[in-house]
């Protein structure tokens, strides 16, 4: 069977490869502390779970419109108004089958073969794969702790070329958990706009930021912004997200959604309306506080055992750890930590090349008990090196 060059070129997602090896160890009876996958351990808020049970009461669940249930689009618009004082026309909001589908749709609508797209190194690997699937050429711009492992306007301006079509950013970021300062984000959007380029801003971790982080929509109404029900609301397996589009892009994205997947899950959309109730939002805010407490525990524990985090995260639920002082590459460090300490981490090679050999990602989505156990195991592992 002939397999497409596109499929053969897709790199593995090493976080998932680590998960497979961890599962094999667990099948052999070992307890593995899994700090490799960015999946909140809480699940959906109780009121949302109850709404899903009610939606599955035997009623017909036909397709929704390709752009999503109108009441849900209205609710997302209201959320932007309440949380960010941003007035977003619900007609600009598209409900998608997870944030990944939002990225696929927007890339399909914006990227032509040969288009160059600027993305930070390190960054979420699937974003790069999606751009390249549509023929785009990703140009990874190395970042440093001085820029919080994020793009800055000076770098974007310096690297913009005649081939550059747009820039993709994530704030807060996976794998670093760091955000782009609002003024810097504004400047980056300005540089792209001045050069006639589009802007995609991945904000799926925005509601897990410290303080009242603004949405990019308040700085650049023409940016494409990606949102998700997975991280703040805890609906990972429900596969539900959204994007906010500039008006000229809506018809193209609607046609693409109709043809690529028809619509997002109807029961998931119906139940997700309950995400915006006071009961659900209270639970989500409690969980945000829990993530902050977990982060403090992890940063203190990593410092204590000699694993530095060059830039403390201010959002999401990740730490980007510098393991160069151990004398091990990030890949070997993760392999040995899994085999010898039974702790699963993700090597930096998932996220780019600039820090691939020196950094690993830790996800603090595990319970406090597991985080303490994982840090104790890593401490013994470090002492034995």
LUMDREN-482944 format. One record per residue: y, z negated, x negated of N, C-alpha, C in turn; residue in one letter. Coordinates in steps of 0.02 Angstrom, whole numbers, plus 50000, padded with zeros to 5 digits. Example, Ala and Ser with C-alpha at 12.3 -4.5 7.8 and 13.67 -1.06 7.14 Angstrom:
<atoms>
    nv    nw    nu   cav   caw   cau    cv    cw    cu code
 49716 49610 49340 49775 49610 49385 49835 49610 49340    A
 49888 49646 49358 49947 49643 49316 50002 49606 49355    S
</atoms>
This chain:
<atoms>
    nv    nw    nu   cav   caw   cau    cv    cw    cu code
 49940 50000 49957 50000 50000 50000 50062 50000 49956    X
 50109 50044 49970 50170 50048 49932 50219 49995 49957    X
 50243 49954 49913 50291 49902 49930 50360 49925 49906    X
 50410 49916 49947 50477 49941 49931 50503 49910 49866    X
 50545 49949 49832 50578 49923 49772 50620 49863 49789    X
 50650 49864 49849 50692 49808 49871 50652 49743 49873    X
 50593 49746 49903 50551 49686 49909 50526 49663 49841    X
 50509 49711 49799 50484 49692 49733 50538 49661 49689    X
 50600 49678 49702 50655 49653 49661 50677 49583 49680    X
 50657 49559 49739 50680 49493 49761 50647 49439 49719    X
 50689 49396 49690 50663 49342 49648 50635 49286 49692    X
 50588 49248 49667 50564 49190 49705 50619 49139 49714    X
 50614 49099 49767 50659 49043 49777 50621 48983 49748    X
 50643 48961 49688 50603 48913 49650 50600 48844 49683    X
 50649 48827 49724 50644 48764 49761 50582 48764 49805    X
 50567 48822 49835 50509 48826 49877 50445 48828 49835    X
 50449 48858 49775 50391 48858 49731 50374 48786 49710    X
 50426 48747 49694 50414 48676 49678 50383 48641 49737    X
 50406 48657 49798 50378 48626 49858 50304 48641 49865    X
 50284 48703 49848 50213 48720 49852 50172 48678 49803    X
 50197 48670 49742 50160 48630 49693 50157 48557 49713    X
 50212 48532 49742 50213 48463 49765 50162 48454 49821    X
 50157 48503 49866 50108 48498 49921 50037 48497 49894    X
 50024 48535 49841 49957 48534 49811 49940 48465 49783    X
 49989 48433 49750 49977 48366 49724 49964 48317 49781    X
 50003 48324 49835 49992 48280 49892 49924 48290 49924    X
 49901 48353 49925 49835 48367 49952 49780 48334 49911    X
 49795 48323 49847 49747 48289 49803 49753 48213 49806    X
 49797 48189 49851 49803 48116 49861 49860 48082 49825    X
 49904 48120 49792 49960 48090 49756 50021 48083 49802    X
 50060 48031 49790 50123 48023 49826 50179 48055 49785    X
 50210 48106 49812 50264 48141 49778 50330 48123 49812    X
 50379 48103 49773 50446 48092 49800 50482 48159 49797    X
 50496 48187 49855 50522 48255 49860 50599 48254 49865    X
 50630 48273 49809 50703 48276 49805 50725 48347 49789    X
 50685 48395 49811 50697 48465 49794 50723 48508 49850    X
 50713 48488 49913 50731 48530 49969 50792 48501 50005    X
 50840 48544 50022 50900 48521 50056 50891 48519 50131    X
 50849 48474 50155 50836 48468 50226 50845 48396 50248    X
 50896 48381 50289 50905 48312 50312 50842 48284 50344    X
 50827 48221 50330 50766 48191 50354 50773 48161 50424    X
 50831 48166 50454 50843 48133 50518 50818 48173 50578    X
 50821 48239 50575 50806 48279 50633 50867 48282 50680    X
 50858 48314 50737 50913 48321 50785 50931 48253 50815    X
 50993 48242 50835 51011 48180 50871 50970 48174 50935    X
 50955 48112 50955 50912 48103 51014 50935 48140 51076    X
 51000 48142 51089 51024 48176 51149 51011 48251 51147    X
 51010 48278 51086 50996 48350 51078 50922 48364 51088    X
 50880 48319 51062 50808 48327 51072 50791 48323 51147    X
 50824 48278 51182 50813 48272 51254 50836 48336 51291    X
 50891 48364 51268 50915 48427 51298 50865 48483 51288    X
 50832 48485 51230 50782 48536 51218 50722 48526 51264    X
 50700 48464 51273 50645 48451 51319 50662 48474 51390    X
 50724 48461 51410 50746 48482 51477 50748 48558 51483    X
 50769 48592 51429 50772 48665 51431 50703 48696 51437    X
 50652 48661 51413 50584 48687 51414 50546 48661 51475    X
 50580 48659 51533 50549 48631 51593 50514 48683 51636    X
 50504 48742 51609 50471 48795 51646 50518 48847 51675    X
 50583 48837 51667 50632 48885 51691 50627 48950 51651    X
 50647 49006 51677 50650 49067 51637 50701 49058 51580    X
 50683 49085 51523 50728 49081 51464 50738 49152 51438    X
 50778 49191 51472 50788 49261 51452 50832 49266 51390    X
 50836 49327 51363 50883 49339 51309 50954 49318 51330    X
 50991 49294 51282 51063 49286 51293 51098 49349 51268    X
 51163 49352 51277 51202 49406 51245 51193 49402 51170    X
 51198 49458 51136 51187 49460 51064 51235 49414 51026    X
 51294 49404 51053 51343 49362 51019 51334 49288 51035    X
 51288 49272 51081 51273 49202 51096 51295 49181 51165    X
 51271 49123 51187 51290 49095 51252 51366 49083 51254    X
 51402 49109 51303 51474 49096 51307 51492 49021 51306    X
 51456 48977 51343 51475 48906 51339 51467 48877 51269    X
 51417 48901 51231 51408 48875 51163 51463 48900 51117    X
 51482 48962 51124 51538 48988 51084 51602 48950 51100    X
 51611 48933 51164 51669 48894 51184 51666 48824 51153    X
 51606 48794 51151 51599 48727 51123 51613 48727 51048    X
 51591 48778 51013 51605 48782 50941 51680 48789 50930    X
 51712 48829 50971 51784 48835 50966 51819 48768 50977    X
 51795 48730 51026 51824 48664 51038 51813 48617 50980    X
 51756 48624 50946 51741 48582 50888 51791 48595 50832    X
 51807 48659 50820 51858 48675 50769 51926 48645 50789    X
 51941 48646 50853 52005 48618 50875 52006 48543 50864    X
 51951 48510 50883 51948 48437 50878 51946 48413 50806    X
 51905 48445 50765 51893 48421 50696 51946 48446 50647    X
 51971 48507 50658 52012 48538 50606 52080 48563 50631    X
 52095 48548 50694 52158 48571 50723 52166 48647 50715    X
 52111 48683 50722 52110 48755 50714 52096 48787 50782    X
 52139 48832 50804 52130 48867 50867 52093 48932 50854    X
 52030 48935 50874 51987 48993 50862 51967 49022 50929    X
 51983 49084 50941 51962 49118 51002 51886 49120 51004    X
 51855 49095 51057 51781 49098 51061 51753 49169 51053    X
 51793 49219 51069 51770 49289 51062 51757 49306 50989    X
 51785 49268 50942 51775 49281 50871 51713 49245 50844    X
 51680 49205 50885 51623 49165 50862 51558 49199 50883    X
 51513 49208 50835 51448 49238 50848 51394 49187 50833    X
 51353 49171 50882 51297 49124 50871 51238 49164 50844    X
 51207 49138 50791 51157 49176 50753 51093 49135 50744    X
 51040 49169 50723 50976 49137 50710 50978 49103 50642    X
 51014 49047 50639 51026 49013 50576 51085 49043 50539    X
 51113 49004 50492 51168 49030 50451 51145 49089 50410    X
 51081 49092 50393 51055 49149 50355 51066 49214 50392    X
 51054 49214 50458 51065 49274 50497 51139 49292 50500    X
 51183 49241 50501 51255 49255 50499 51273 49290 50434    X
 51244 49269 50379 51257 49300 50314 51229 49371 50312    X
 51170 49381 50341 51141 49448 50343 51185 49495 50384    X
 51207 49472 50442 51249 49514 50485 51315 49533 50451    X
 51348 49483 50421 51413 49497 50391 51406 49540 50328    X
 51353 49529 50289 51341 49572 50232 51327 49644 50254    X
 51286 49651 50307 51271 49718 50332 51334 49753 50357    X
 51381 49715 50384 51442 49744 50411 51494 49760 50357    X
 51489 49726 50299 51543 49732 50249 51523 49767 50185    X
 51458 49766 50167 51437 49789 50101 51408 49859 50104    X
 51435 49903 50062 51406 49969 50052 51372 49972 49984    X
 51323 50017 49975 51290 50023 49910 51341 50034 49854    X
 51333 49995 49802 51377 50000 49744 51436 49953 49746    X
 51450 49923 49804 51505 49875 49808 51492 49815 49764    X
 51542 49794 49727 51536 49734 49686 51562 49674 49726    X
 51524 49619 49721 51543 49557 49756 51545 49501 49705    X
 51599 49463 49704 51607 49408 49657 51580 49343 49687    X
 51537 49310 49651 51506 49247 49673 51504 49200 49613    X
 51510 49136 49627 51508 49086 49573 51438 49079 49545    X
 51434 49061 49482 51372 49043 49449 51382 48971 49425    X
 51348 48921 49455 51290 48926 49499 51310 48934 49573    X
 51262 48958 49612 51272 48966 49684 51204 48972 49719    X
 51206 48971 49784 51145 48974 49824 51112 49043 49815    X
 51049 49045 49794 51018 49110 49775 51011 49159 49831    X
 50999 49135 49892 50987 49182 49948 51049 49224 49963    X
 51109 49196 49950 51170 49235 49961 51170 49297 49917    X
 51149 49288 49856 51147 49346 49810 51095 49397 49833    X
 51038 49372 49854 50985 49417 49875 51006 49458 49936    X
 51043 49426 49982 51065 49461 50042 51113 49517 50024    X
 51160 49503 49980 51208 49555 49959 51171 49613 49927    X
 51123 49598 49883 51088 49651 49848 51042 49690 49894    X
 51017 49659 49947 50975 49694 49995 51013 49752 50027    X
 51078 49745 50035 51118 49798 50066 51151 49843 50013    X
 51126 49839 49952 51149 49885 49900 51208 49860 49861    X
 51232 49801 49875 51288 49774 49838 51268 49753 49768    X
 51317 49748 49724 51306 49726 49655 51341 49659 49646    X
 51302 49607 49639 51330 49540 49631 51354 49530 49559    X
 51415 49509 49553 51441 49491 49487 51450 49415 49486    X
 51407 49382 49449 51410 49309 49444 51463 49289 49393    X
 51509 49246 49415 51562 49222 49371 51545 49151 49348    X
 51532 49142 49283 51513 49075 49259 51568 49024 49273    X
 51547 48966 49294 51594 48911 49308 51577 48852 49262    X
 51622 48804 49260 51613 48746 49217 51632 48683 49255    X
 51618 48624 49226 51640 48562 49259 51716 48561 49270    X
 51754 48594 49226 51827 48593 49234 51849 48625 49300    X
 51811 48673 49325 51827 48704 49390 51782 48677 49445    X
 51750 48620 49432 51705 48588 49479 51645 48633 49496    X
 51625 48675 49449 51571 48724 49459 51587 48769 49519    X
 51650 48785 49528 51673 48828 49582 51716 48884 49554    X
 51723 48938 49593 51770 48990 49575 51841 48962 49577    X
 51885 48991 49535 51956 48977 49542 51993 49043 49545    X
 52055 49040 49566 52094 49101 49577 52104 49140 49513    X
 52114 49105 49457 52125 49140 49394 52064 49181 49374    X
 52004 49153 49384 51943 49190 49367 51933 49249 49413    X
 51946 49240 49478 51938 49295 49526 51987 49351 49509    X
 52050 49333 49495 52100 49384 49478 52081 49421 49413    X
 52057 49384 49365 52039 49414 49300 51980 49461 49305    X
 51934 49446 49350 51872 49485 49355 51873 49537 49411    X
 51925 49540 49450 51929 49590 49503 51935 49659 49472    X
 51896 49706 49496 51897 49774 49470 51902 49824 49526    X
 51907 49887 49508 51911 49940 49559 51848 49943 49602    X
 51792 49916 49577 51729 49917 49614 51721 49857 49660    X
 51764 49806 49652 51756 49744 49689 51776 49753 49762    X
 51730 49734 49806 51742 49740 49878 51761 49674 49910    X
 51737 49619 49881 51751 49554 49911 51726 49497 49870    X
 51736 49437 49896 51716 49376 49861 51680 49331 49911    X
 51626 49299 49888 51589 49252 49929 51592 49183 49898    X
 51610 49134 49937 51617 49065 49913 51579 49018 49958    X
 51562 48960 49931 51531 48907 49971 51566 48842 49954    X
 51591 48807 50005 51626 48744 49993 51615 48697 50052    X
 51582 48641 50040 51548 48619 49979 51490 48666 49961    X
 51469 48659 49898 51422 48707 49870 51351 48679 49864    X
 51304 48723 49872 51235 48712 49850 51228 48754 49787    X
 51215 48725 49728 51179 48662 49715 51221 48602 49694    X
 51288 48610 49688 51326 48558 49653 51353 48504 49699    X
 51358 48518 49765 51388 48471 49810 51463 48464 49802    X
 51494 48510 49763 51566 48506 49751 51604 48554 49797    X
 51667 48538 49809 51710 48579 49852 51764 48614 49811    X
 51789 48669 49839 51847 48701 49810 51909 48666 49838    X
 51954 48642 49795 52015 48611 49821 52052 48659 49868    X
 52079 48633 49923 52111 48677 49973 52162 48725 49944    X
 52205 48702 49900 52256 48747 49871 52224 48803 49831    X
 52169 48786 49796 52135 48837 49757 52100 48888 49802    X
 52070 48863 49856 52039 48908 49904 52090 48955 49934    X
 52148 48929 49951 52202 48971 49977 52220 49026 49927    X
 52226 49007 49863 52245 49056 49811 52191 49109 49802    X
 52128 49090 49805 52074 49139 49798 52077 49189 49855    X
 52085 49164 49917 52090 49208 49974 52150 49255 49967    X
 52205 49229 49941 52265 49271 49932 52251 49327 49882    X
 52217 49310 49826 52202 49361 49776 52159 49416 49806    X
 52107 49397 49844 52063 49447 49874 52101 49490 49925    X
 52142 49458 49966 52179 49496 50016 52228 49545 49983    X
 52262 49523 49931 52309 49566 49895 52275 49628 49866    X
 52210 49621 49851 52173 49677 49822 52133 49715 49875    X
 52146 49699 49939 52112 49735 49993 52039 49715 50002    X
 52020 49656 49977 51950 49635 49981 51938 49586 50037    X
 51875 49582 50059 51856 49534 50110 51838 49467 50079    X
 51836 49416 50121 51819 49348 50099 51766 49320 50145    X
 51710 49298 50117 51660 49260 50155 51660 49189 50127    X
 51670 49140 50172 51670 49070 50151 51614 49034 50189    X
 51565 49012 50151 51507 48976 50179 51527 48902 50185    X
 51533 48879 50247 51554 48810 50260 51499 48769 50294    X
 51436 48784 50280 51383 48750 50317 51380 48675 50302    X
 51409 48654 50245 51410 48582 50228 51478 48551 50240    X
 51524 48587 50272 51593 48563 50277 51598 48495 50311    X
 51559 48484 50364 51564 48421 50401 51533 48362 50364    X
 51501 48376 50307 51475 48322 50265 51520 48308 50206    X
 51581 48336 50208 51630 48324 50155 51660 48254 50160    X
 51687 48231 50104 51725 48169 50105 51792 48182 50140    X
 51815 48134 50178 51880 48140 50211 51881 48196 50262    X
 51941 48222 50273 51950 48275 50323 51961 48341 50288    X
 51908 48370 50263 51913 48434 50228 51931 48489 50277    X
 51979 48531 50260 52000 48584 50306 51953 48643 50305    X
 51949 48679 50360 51913 48742 50361 51956 48797 50331    X
 51924 48846 50300 51960 48902 50272 51999 48941 50325    X
 51979 48934 50388 52012 48971 50441 52085 48950 50449    X
 52102 48889 50428 52172 48868 50432 52214 48898 50376    X
 52180 48925 50324 52215 48955 50267 52214 49031 50271    X
 52160 49058 50299 52151 49131 50299 52116 49151 50364    X
 52154 49166 50416 52124 49183 50480 52081 49247 50477    X
 52088 49287 50424 52049 49348 50419 51985 49339 50378    X
 51973 49278 50354 51911 49265 50318 51852 49263 50367    X
 51793 49280 50342 51731 49269 50379 51706 49200 50359    X
 51696 49157 50408 51673 49089 50395 51604 49079 50426    X
 51559 49049 50387 51490 49037 50408 51481 48964 50424    X
 51451 48949 50481 51436 48881 50501 51362 48873 50519    X
 51340 48811 50527 51269 48799 50539 51258 48736 50580    X
 51205 48737 50619 51183 48676 50654 51132 48637 50612    X
 51115 48662 50553 51059 48633 50515 51077 48570 50477    X
 51136 48567 50446 51149 48514 50398 51181 48452 50431    X
 51240 48460 50459 51274 48403 50491 51238 48382 50554    X
 51216 48430 50594 51183 48414 50657 51108 48402 50649    X
 51078 48422 50593 51007 48408 50580 50958 48451 50616    X
 50978 48513 50635 50934 48557 50674 50902 48610 50628    X
 50876 48591 50571 50854 48642 50522 50803 48691 50551    X
 50749 48666 50579 50696 48711 50603 50713 48746 50668    X
 50768 48730 50698 50789 48762 50761 50817 48832 50747    X
 50838 48845 50686 50865 48909 50663 50924 48931 50707    X
 50979 48895 50698 51038 48910 50737 51100 48901 50693    X
 51142 48951 50692 51204 48948 50655 51257 48989 50690    X
 51312 49002 50655 51365 49043 50684 51408 49072 50629    X
 51447 49122 50646 51499 49146 50602 51563 49157 50643    X
 51619 49150 50610 51684 49164 50641 51711 49227 50607    X
 51726 49277 50646 51743 49343 50620 51815 49361 50635    X
 51846 49401 50591 51909 49434 50611 51894 49484 50666    X
 51940 49493 50711 51927 49533 50771 51900 49603 50756    X
 51925 49640 50706 51900 49708 50696 51825 49711 50679    X
 51797 49655 50657 51726 49655 50636 51679 49641 50694    X
 51704 49616 50750 51661 49593 50804 51616 49649 50832    X
 51642 49708 50849 51598 49759 50878 51541 49780 50831    X
 51555 49786 50766 51503 49806 50718 51449 49752 50714    X
 51469 49689 50711 51420 49635 50706 51380 49629 50770    X
 51412 49641 50827 51374 49639 50890 51320 49692 50891    X
 51336 49753 50869 51285 49806 50867 51229 49789 50819    X
 51247 49761 50762 51196 49741 50713 51150 49687 50742    X
 51179 49637 50774 51138 49583 50803 51092 49611 50856    X
 51117 49655 50899 51075 49685 50951 51014 49719 50921    X
 51023 49751 50864 50969 49790 50835 50924 49750 50787    X
 50952 49700 50755 50913 49664 50705 50871 49608 50735    X
 50898 49572 50785 50857 49517 50813 50872 49503 50887    X
 50912 49543 50920 50929 49538 50991 50975 49479 51005    X
 50951 49418 50992 50993 49359 51003 50960 49299 50969    X
 50998 49246 50961 50969 49183 50937 50926 49152 50993    X
 50884 49104 50974 50839 49072 51021 50877 49044 51081    X
 50855 49063 51141 50889 49040 51202 50883 48964 51211    X
 50823 48934 51208 50820 48861 51218 50859 48823 51164    X
 50858 48847 51102 50896 48814 51050 50971 48816 51065    X
 50995 48873 51091 51066 48877 51109 51083 48830 51167    X
 51040 48828 51217 51053 48784 51274 51056 48711 51251    X
 51007 48691 51210 51005 48622 51188 51063 48605 51141    X
 51084 48655 51101 51137 48643 51052 51204 48626 51084    X
 51212 48641 51148 51273 48621 51183 51282 48545 51179    X
 51226 48509 51177 51230 48436 51174 51252 48410 51106    X
 51253 48453 51055 51278 48432 50989 51350 48409 50992    X
 51387 48434 51041 51458 48421 51043 51477 48366 51093    X
 51426 48328 51116 51439 48270 51159 51458 48210 51116    X
 51495 48162 51144 51512 48103 51105 51451 48067 51077    X
 51396 48065 51115 51336 48031 51091 51310 48063 51027    X
 51305 48129 51026 51278 48164 50968 51326 48158 50908    X
 51390 48166 50920 51438 48163 50865 51441 48094 50834    X
 51432 48042 50874 51429 47974 50847 51370 47967 50799    X
 51312 47993 50820 51252 47990 50777 51264 48029 50713    X
 51293 48088 50718 51305 48130 50659 51353 48097 50610    X
 51403 48062 50635 51449 48027 50591 51415 47968 50557    X
 51370 47934 50592 51332 47881 50560 51289 47909 50503    X
 51261 47967 50515 51219 47998 50463 51261 48021 50404    X
 51321 48045 50418 51365 48064 50363 51379 48003 50318    X
 51391 47945 50349 51402 47884 50311 51339 47865 50271    X
 51281 47877 50301 51218 47863 50265 51211 47907 50204    X
 51229 47971 50210 51226 48015 50152 51273 47992 50097    X
 51332 47967 50115 51378 47941 50065 51348 47881 50029    X
 51314 47837 50066 51281 47779 50035 51225 47802 49989    X
 51187 47852 50010 51133 47878 49968 51161 47908 49904    X
 51216 47943 49911 51247 47974 49852 51267 47921 49801    X
 51299 47867 49826 51319 47813 49780 51259 47783 49745    X
 51204 47773 49782 51143 47747 49751 51117 47794 49697    X
 51116 47859 49712 51088 47908 49665 51132 47914 49603    X
 51197 47919 49612 51241 47926 49554 51236 47865 49508    X
 51232 47806 49538 51225 47745 49497 51158 47745 49461    X
 51105 47764 49497 51038 47764 49466 51032 47816 49411    X
 51058 47875 49421 51055 47927 49369 51094 47906 49307    X
 51152 47876 49317 51192 47852 49260 51153 47799 49221    X
 51120 47756 49258 51084 47700 49226 51026 47725 49183    X
 50994 47780 49203 50935 47804 49165 50953 47860 49116    X
 51018 47875 49110 51039 47923 49059 51037 47996 49080    X
 51046 48009 49145 51049 48078 49169 51118 48090 49198    X
 51162 48122 49160 51232 48130 49183 51240 48183 49237    X
 51287 48170 49282 51309 48218 49333 51381 48236 49314    X
 51392 48295 49283 51459 48310 49256 51515 48309 49308    X
 51499 48330 49370 51550 48329 49423 51519 48294 49484    X
 51541 48233 49500 51513 48199 49559 51525 48241 49622    X
 51475 48247 49665 51484 48286 49726 51531 48252 49774    X
 51565 48293 49814 51609 48266 49866 51591 48294 49935    X
 51530 48320 49941 51507 48347 50004 51435 48369 49996    X
 51406 48396 50050 51336 48416 50051 51293 48355 50035    X
 51234 48366 50004 51192 48310 49985 51152 48327 49923    X
 51189 48351 49872 51158 48371 49809 51195 48340 49750    X
 51156 48329 49696 51184 48314 49630 51159 48366 49581    X
 51203 48389 49538 51186 48440 49488 51185 48404 49421    X
 51125 48393 49395 51113 48348 49339 51107 48387 49274    X
 51141 48364 49221 51136 48394 49155 51078 48361 49117    X
 51025 48400 49105 50966 48372 49070 50963 48395 48997    X
 51016 48427 48973 51014 48453 48905 51003 48399 48853    X
 51025 48337 48867 51017 48283 48820 50945 48262 48810    X
 50900 48283 48853 50829 48265 48846 50793 48309 48796    X
 50824 48365 48777 50791 48413 48733 50744 48460 48770    X
 50740 48453 48836 50697 48496 48876 50739 48547 48914    X
 50712 48605 48925 50745 48651 48971 50738 48624 49042    X
 50780 48649 49086 50777 48625 49155 50710 48639 49187    X
 50680 48697 49170 50616 48715 49199 50561 48667 49175    X
 50560 48654 49111 50510 48608 49083 50521 48537 49109    X
 50585 48517 49114 50601 48451 49140 50572 48443 49210    X
 50583 48492 49253 50559 48488 49322 50482 48489 49325    X
 50452 48531 49283 50379 48534 49283 50349 48467 49261    X
 50377 48437 49209 50350 48374 49184 50367 48317 49232    X
 50427 48317 49262 50444 48264 49309 50395 48265 49368    X
 50375 48325 49390 50328 48330 49445 50258 48307 49425    X
 50235 48331 49368 50167 48315 49346 50159 48243 49322    X
 50210 48218 49286 50203 48152 49255 50232 48096 49297    X
 50287 48110 49333 50320 48058 49372 50309 48067 49447    X
 50283 48124 49467 50273 48140 49538 50340 48139 49576    X
 50391 48169 49544 50456 48178 49575 50472 48253 49574    X
 50487 48280 49632 50502 48352 49639 50577 48363 49636    X
 50599 48405 49589 50669 48425 49582 50671 48501 49577    X
 50731 48530 49579 50737 48602 49577 50771 48624 49512    X
 50740 48668 49473 50771 48691 49410 50831 48735 49423    X
 50877 48736 49375 50939 48773 49383 50930 48848 49387    X
 50872 48875 49368 50863 48947 49368 50868 48976 49438    X
 50860 48936 49490 50869 48959 49558 50941 48983 49571    X
 50989 48954 49535 51058 48957 49556 51103 49002 49513    X
 51074 49033 49463 51114 49077 49420 51087 49077 49349    X
 51131 49090 49302 51109 49093 49232 51151 49049 49186    X
 51214 49036 49204 51259 49001 49158 51234 48931 49140    X
 51208 48895 49189 51183 48827 49176 51109 48821 49194    X
 51075 48879 49198 51006 48879 49222 50960 48838 49179    X
 50971 48840 49113 50925 48806 49068 50942 48733 49056    X
 51000 48711 49080 51022 48643 49063 51030 48596 49123    X
 51027 48623 49184 51041 48581 49242 50985 48586 49294    X
 50976 48531 49331 50929 48530 49386 50965 48502 49447    X
 50940 48521 49506 50970 48496 49568 50927 48442 49599    X
 50959 48388 49619 50926 48335 49657 50957 48334 49727    X
 50914 48333 49777 50937 48328 49847 50924 48257 49872    X
 50978 48224 49894 50969 48155 49917 50963 48152 49993    X
 50920 48196 50020 50905 48195 50091 50845 48150 50107    X
 50816 48120 50056 50760 48074 50067 50787 48005 50088    X
 50742 47962 50110 50761 47895 50131 50784 47854 50071    X
 50819 47799 50085 50840 47754 50032 50780 47729 49992    X
 50725 47713 50027 50666 47688 49992 50638 47741 49945    X
 50634 47803 49968 50608 47856 49925 50656 47870 49867    X
 50721 47867 49880 50769 47879 49825 50762 47825 49771    X
 50755 47762 49792 50746 47708 49743 50682 47718 49704    X
 50628 47736 49739 50565 47748 49705 50570 47807 49657    X
 50602 47861 49680 50610 47919 49637 50650 47904 49575    X
 50704 47866 49581 50745 47848 49524 50706 47803 49476    X
 50666 47757 49503 50625 47714 49459 50575 47757 49421    X
 50544 47804 49454 50495 47848 49420 50529 47890 49367    X
 50588 47917 49383 50624 47957 49333 50646 47914 49274    X
 50663 47852 49288 50682 47806 49234 50624 47795 49186    X
 50564 47784 49212 50506 47776 49168 50490 47840 49132    X
 50498 47897 49166 50487 47963 49135 50535 47972 49077    X
 50599 47957 49088 50649 47965 49035 50634 47919 48975    X
 50613 47858 48990 50599 47810 48936 50540 47833 48893    X
 50495 47872 48923 50435 47895 48886 50446 47960 48848    X
 50502 47993 48859 50513 48057 48824 50521 48046 48749    X
</atoms>
